[in-house]
Amino acid sequence: MKKKSLFSLLILFVFPGMIYASEVSQIVLQTPPNELQMTNRQKQFAIGHIGMALYPDFSFGATYGQVDVYGWYANVMTDFGFRFSSDAKADENGCIEGEYPFYTGKKRTSYFALTGGGVVRLEIPSYRIPVFLMAGIGYGNRTVRYEMADGDWATWKTKSSPRSGLHWEMQAMTDYNDMAISIGISSVTNFKQSNFFELKLGFGYFL
């Protein structure tokens, strides 16, 4: 076959095919990812919390984690009253070694909890805003102290003061335009003594 014939074939078939393949590849590369690919990407989140017990007592904390379909998180809560013991130990009625001292009525609490757990995204039909369920366990410590007339403080063994024990929590979180909003409940549980429950509200961002 002559060179002119080969050159003619290249012009008629090979070159147009290369141009067409190049155009197709550009279209594929420029096609945006679908919604499922975008929602399944790994995202970090940071949330600030406020906790409230029924007494009422307040605490504050923060959460950091990562999630796509599954993930993890870590949380810390405290009321900034970092004193978990005192010299006098009272029972649930306020008696110390069988005697009831005079109390001034002043009360102080100390609460600290550190928790870690897992996150899972729930698939809710026809609900476009992602919803995540968070559950974790850790360590918690809460004490209640009352001031006595001599100026000393007595730690009470009340139903709302389990001292230290297992801390567990469950939360529901949503992602609305990269704004994280959560609500949940947590508890310090001392199986030999009592439980302490707290409602938690959180606001933050997906990073």
C-alpha positions, 0 to 999 in steps of 0.5 A: 500500500502506498504511503499516500493511502496510509496517510489518507487512512490516518486522516479519515479514521485515526485522527477523528477517533483520537479527537472524539476520545479526548472530548469524551474524557473531558466530559467524564472528568468534568461530570460532578460527583453524584449526591451519594458520593458527596454525602459519603465523604468523611467529615469532621465535626466539633460541638459545644455542649450545655448539660442540665440536671433536674436540680438544676445543675449545669455543666459544659463540654465539647465533642470532636469526631469524624463520620461518613456512614460510620465514625467515632467521637470523644466528649468531655463535660464538667461544671468546673467545680474540680473538688471531688472530696471533703473531710466529712462524709455524710449519709443520704440524710446528712448525718455524720457518724449518727449526728446531724450537724447544722448546715448553712444551706450552701451547696457545691457540686463537682462533676467531670465526665470523659466519654468515647463512642461510635457514630452511625448515620441513619437512613430515613426515607424521604428525609434529606437532612442527615441524622446521626446516632451517637452512643458512648461509655466512659468514666464520670465523677459527681459529688455534692457538698454542703457547708456546715456551721464551722465552715467545713464541707460535708460530702453527701451520699445522695441519689443525685451524687453517685461519686464515681462510676460508669458514664454512658450517653446517647445522642442524636445529631443532625447536619443542616448546611454543615451546622451540627445540632445534637440532643441527648441524655447522659448518666453517671451510674454507680450500681451500688449507690445511685444514678445521675441523669443529665440532658445535653444540648449541643451546637457546632459545625461540620468541618 
